[in-house]
Amino acid sequence: MASVALRNVCKSYGDNVISSDITLDIGEGEFVVFVGPSGCGKSTLLRMIAGLEDITSGELHINGRRMNDIPPAEREVGMVFQSYALYPHLSVAGNMSFGLKLAGVKKEEIDRRVNRVADILQLGHLLSRLPKALSGGQRQRVAIGRTLVAEPQVFLLDEPLSNLDAALRVQMRIEISRLHKRLRRTMIYVTHDQTEAMTLADTIVVLNAGSVAQTGKPLELYHYPANRFVAGFIGSPKMNFLPVKVTAVAIDQVQVELPNGQQVWLPVDSSRVEVGANMSLGIRPEHLLLSSIADVLLEGIVQVVEQLGYETLIHIQIPSIRLDLVYRQNDVVLVNEGAIFAIGLPPERCHLFREDGSACRRLHQEPGV
């Protein structure tokens, strides 16, 4: 196991800045996920750790050793790429052992490592097969095994599941989680899929436009986003946002006026909030309530109903502001498109964001955080 530390790391190509002032501490045996939209710099950051991209400025340390000028082969890191990149003419065993043979490792040691990793990844019965005889999930396991046999201290994975279908992604996600629990190696995983991030990570690093938007545990980011970007990125369907105006401020409370004229007190940090300020109220689709059990109501017209069986997503348009909200409820909800639908806003589940996008800290204590 190894720790990884980045200090003010930047990457640019001329005037084009890819990563800006990245400072992170990744502990031994930790599973960290870099997540963010396409083009945010997450894969570039991973490649700088691997040594496949030069660091423009700043420092990278692995186990306390400065790595900026150390070649990739000497960093004790292993990388799994988005593409399997298996040699089609080599068997599973041949693909897994190829790098060790190039490194001059003795045959007995190669056989020991390949058999051990094949047992971990349940590939023992496939060692003689060629890649064309494998399923997508099996090929991905071979790609992971090829990295594991090198016994790296840090395991880097760059969107390894993006080429798999939905069912295989779920299966491989579970297998990667089990692999981490068994090996306890330091793992850094890049994805744009927030489900992978939420289910795999000990710590999530949300990146936006080359900078760190927020770092924290999955439930911390979900319940206490630091800014509107993180609030809108983490969670599916994404958080609903409503324009509101501040009408009163008290200690640890802010009163806002909703688009329909109703006023509600929100239990949030009231520092740096002024009466008359225009702000955004955020609430997740699953935290909205049916009108029968709420005091603060919004009424709209049902635009689309998504019946998924285990849950229902109802898209509602608020006529006064031409804004769409999504209401989420477990099980089946029978409602017709075009119907009037009222939903409630529980104040303790609401978020409040300033005009610059920063969040007023919620004071409601969520379970598990």
Salt bridges, closest charged atoms under 4 A:
ASP25 OD1 - ARG7 NH2 2.61
GLU53 OE1 - LYS11 NZ 3.71
GLU53 OE2 - ARG47 NE 3.56
GLU59 OE1 - HIS61 NE2 2.89
GLU59 OE2 - ARG66 NE 3.17
ASP69 OD2 - ARG66 NH1 3.46
GLU109 OE2 - ARG112 NH2 2.68
GLU109 OE2 - ARG113 NE 2.91
ASP111 OD2 - LYS107 NZ 2.80
ASP119 OD2 - ARG182 NH2 3.83
GLU151 OE2 - ARG112 NH2 3.52
GLU151 OE2 - ARG113 NE 3.85
GLU159 OE1 - HIS192 ND1 2.84
GLU175 OE2 - ARG141 NH1 3.60
ASP193 OD2 - ARG169 NH2 3.05
GLU196 OE2 - ARG169 NH2 2.61
GLU286 OE1 - ARG328 NH1 3.62
GLU306 OE2 - HIS315 NE2 2.55
GLU311 OE1 - ARG328 NE 2.72
ASP356 OD2 - ARG272 NH2 3.80
GLU366 OE1 - HIS223 ND1 3.86
GLU366 OE2 - ARG349 NE 3.09
GLU366 OE2 - ARG362 NH2 2.64
GLU366 OE2 - HIS364 NE2 3.94
